[in-house]
Amino acid sequence: MHFVNQVYNYDHPWSHVVIGMWHKYPNPKCSHVISVDVLDRSVDPKTIQTRVLGCKQKAPTWIVKLFGGSEDAY
């Protein structure tokens, strides 16, 4: 599992930023994303949410079979 920590200051009203974040996935134009699960959510002075995205990989079938993997990634 890969953890990402990113900080960015948006030059838009907070309500627009939050609406954009919530509507990003699932998205009909991103058919490779098959699930979005919330693992943890807390609201202290900061709002923190940990999510897991389930995706379909675009790896060639022979590579998936050779290494015994799956097309699903989390």
N, C-alpha and C positions, 0 to 999 in steps of 0.2 A: 504494500500500500504506500502511496506517495502522498506526503503532507505538503501543503503549500500555504505559505503565509505571505499575504500581499497587502500593502497599504497604498491607498491612492486618494487624493482629494478631488472630489467631483465639483465642477462649477455649475451645478444644477440644484434645484430644491431637493431636499432629502426625500420628500414623497415620490418624486420622479425616479430617483435612484432605487428606492426600495421596490417600487412597482416593476421597474425593469428587471431587477434581480429575481423577483418571484416569477415573472413570466418568461424567463430565459429558457428554462427546461421544465417539463417536457415541451417540445416545440415540434410542430409537424414538419418543419424544414430541416430538423436534425433527427432524421429517422434512425441514426445509429445509437441514440440514447434511448434505452428501453425501460429504464426505471430511475426514479429519484427517491431516495429514502433519507429521512432525517434521523441521525443518530443521537444528537444532543442539541439542546437549545437552552440558552440562559439569557436573562435580561438583568444585568447589573447596571453600572453606569454605561457599560457597552453592551450591545446586543451581539451575541455570539451564537452561531449555528454551525453544526458539523453535519454535512450531507455526504452520501455516497451515490455516485452516478453509475448505473449499470449500462455498459456500452457494448456494441457489436464491433469487433475488430475487423479490419480490412486486410488481414494477413492471407496470403495464398493458402488454399486448402492443403496442399502437400506439406507446407511448413507446420500447420496445425497438427496434421497426422503424424509427421516425423517426430515432433517433440511431445506429442501426447497432450497438447493443450486444448483449449476451448476457444470458440469465437467470442465468448462472453468475457468481459473484463470489468473490474470494479475498482 
